[in-house]
Amino acid sequence: MYYQNYSKSKILRQDFSDGILDKYHMNQDTVDFFNQNENQSFVYPLLPNTTSLQEKFNWVMFESRAPWLKLLGIDAPYQEMLSEAQNLKDRFVIHRDEEGCHRGWRSLAIHGIASDKTNVPEAYGLDPLEVSYAWTDIQDQCPITVDFFKNKFPYKSYQRLRFMLLEAGGYIMPHSDSSQCFLGAAINISLNNPPGCRMTTVNGTVPFLNSGSAIFFNNYYKHSVWNASNQDRYHIIVHGAWDEKIMTMVVDSYQSAVG
């Protein structure tokens, strides 16, 4: 395996002492998951000695087993998109409510089936091969966000494109979203990531920036999010079809991660 263990800083009940987290009565399984994994570290293996950009890109996405990849070269209006998301807070719906175990996790679709349908099509009794995706009824209320994804982001088309909210004190229980180890399933964009909020996987903590960042995330690995802050956390998750420009971006970003 490509990870190693570092000394751990335990998450204790005194983390709740300021009253921020007591709102959601933190789940012990999530506490244990963070204690066991937040200080793990993934060591990125070297790129194979191939000459083709396409081959390198395919290896990174399908064979590197990387848990995440911070993308270089994404110049996004993070602060403006954050403001648009915050102004729409009353439109957000509880995400994956049927699971009944997460707290403070909400979502709003910018592009998808409908703005209030943020889960996969099967959750609504729809065939994923026949469902139609489109810009939703909130598009006029987040014009900067829509313009960025229509005209500047390196994707050709979109399926689900969603604002994701984790309220202050909220958490997402440890889970895996895929049976296949694949880096390219989605890009997770932090519009903010307040100090004290962290997303941890079995390979350590994902390095989201509070000032904004874009990261390919491999949701095969079990992961969990805990917003141990007094601020709401807003991200965007992108599912869709890559533009060819993404290949150079991914390979350059991976080489940077290797060091």
N, C-alpha and C positions, 0 to 999 in steps of 0.2 A: 504494500500500500504506500501511498505517497504522502502520508501525514505523520506527524509526530506530536507528542504530548508536551505541553508546557505546564509550569506550576499554575494551579487554579486559584482564583479568588472566589470563595464561596458566596452564593447569593443567600442572604439570611433574612429572617422576618424583620429585622431592624431596617431593612430597605423600605419598609412600609411606614416608617415612623412619622413622616411628614404628612400622612393621610392621602397622598396621591393615589396609591395603589389599592387602598382598602375599598375603593368604589367597586372593584371587580373581584375581590376576594381571591387572590392569585391561586391558581391551580397547582397543587404540589407536583404533579407529573411534569408540568412546564418548568418549575423551579429545578427539579432534578435534571431535566434535559439540559438546561443552561449550565448547571454546575458540572456536568459531565463533559460538555462539548465546547463551551465558548472559547476556551483557550487552545483548542486543537489548531493545527496549521497544515495547510496543503502545500506540498512542494511540487511546482509545475514541472513535468518532465520536458526535456528538450524536444524541439520540433524535429521531425525526421529529416534526413538529408535528401530531400526531393527538390526539384527545380521548379515544379509547377505551382503557381499560386492556388489553383483549384485543389490540387492534392493536399497542400498545406492546410487550406481552409477546411476541407473535408476531415482531415485528421484531427484538427482542433475540435470541431463540432462533434464528431462521432467516435473518436478513439482516445482522446486525451484524458477523458474521465474527469476533467476539471469541474469543480463545483460551481465556479462563477468566473466571469471574466469582465473586468472593468474596461469599458470601451473608451478609447482615446479618440478625440476628434469630433465628439458630439457637442456642438455649440447651441445650447438650448436656452430659451428665455425662462429659466427655472422660476425666478421670482414672480414673473407675470403669470405663469401657469399656476403657481401656488395660490396666488390671489384669486384667480378664477375658480379654482377648486374650493377654496374657503368660502367664497360667495355662494356656492351651490350646496353648502353643507346640508341644508334642510331637504335636499332632494335625494340624498344618499339612502340606500336601502341596506338592511342587514344582509351580509354576504354569507352564503352557505348556512343559512339559519337552520336548515333541516338537520345539520350535524349536532347542534345544540351544545357545543362544548367550547366555542370561542367566545370572547367577550370584547365588545367595542369595535368589531371588524365590520366595516361598511364599504359599499362600492357604488359607483355610478358609471354607466357605460356612455362613452363619447361616440363610439362606433360599435355596433353590435346588433342584436335582435331588437332590443328596445332599451331605453335608458335604465329601466328598473329591472331588466333581466341580465344579471351580471354573471351568472353561472354558465356552465356548458349547456348546449342545446338539450341533451338528454334529461337534464333536471326539469325541463318544462314539457317533456313528452314529445320532443321534436327530433327529427332525423338529422344528424349532423351533416349528412351528404346533401340534404335538400334545403336546409335552412338558408335564409337570406340575411346578409349583414349590410348595414347602411349607417350613415351618420344619423344620430338620434336627435330627438327633439330638443336636446340641450345645446346643440351646436352653436346657436346664435348667442348663447350665454357664456361661451368660452371661445371667442373668436381667435385669440392668440394661440391657444392650444391647437385648435383645428387647423389653422394656417400652418403651424409648425409641422404637423404630421402630414398634411396634404402636400406641402411644397418643399420641405427641408429635410425631413427624416429619411434615412436610406431604406425605405420599404416601398414596394410597388403597390401593395394593397393590404387591407386589414380585415381581420375577423373581429375578435374582441379587442377593444382598446378602452381601457377603463381607468378612471380615477379610483384609487384605493385609499381608504381612511382607516387608521387605527387610532382610536381615541386615547387621550391621556389615561394611563393606567390600564389600558386594554392589553389583551394578549391573544395570540393565535396558537392553538395547541400544536404540539409536534405532529407532523404528518408528512407524507410523501405524495406527490401528485402524478407520478409516472412509474411504470414498470420498466422503462428503458432509460439507460444512462445516455442522455443527449443534452449537450450544452445549449443548443439553439432553439429550444421550445418557446422562450419568451425573453423579452428585455424588461427589466424592472428599473424604473427611473425614479430616483428620489427627488421630489420637489422640495422637501425638507426631511431631515432625519434628526430630531431633537436629541441633544446630549442625554444619555440614559435610555434611549430607544435602540434596540439592537435586534438584528435578525441573525440567528445562529443556526448552523447546520452541524452535522456530525463531523464536518471538516473545519469547524471554527466559525468565526463571526464575519459576516459579509461587510466589506468596507464602504458602506454608503456614506455619502457626504451630506451634511446638513445644508450646504450651499448648492447642492444639486449634483447628481451623478447618474450615469447610465450603465447598467451591468447586465450582461447575459447571465441568466441564472438557470442552473441545472436542477430542476425540481424533482429529479429522481432521488436525490439525497433527502433524508428526513430533515425537516427544518421547522423552526418556530420563531415567532416574533413576540417581543415583550416591550411595550412602551412604558418604561419606568420613568416617565417625565410628566411634567404638568402641561405639555403642549400636544395637540393632535399631530399625528404623523400623516402626511399626504404623499403618496407615490402614484405612478402610472405604470400599468402593466400592458405590454404590447404583444399581441399575437397577430401574425400576418405573414406575407411573402416578402422575402428579402429583395432589395435592389442589388445589382451586381457590385455596387460600390462597397457593400458591406464586407466583401471578401478581403480587400486590402486592409480595411479597418480592423477586422478580427485578427488577421495574421500579425499586423504591427502591434496590436494590443497584447497578443499572446507573447510575442517576443519580449515586450516590456515587462510582462509579468514574470517571465523566466529570469530576467535580469542579465 
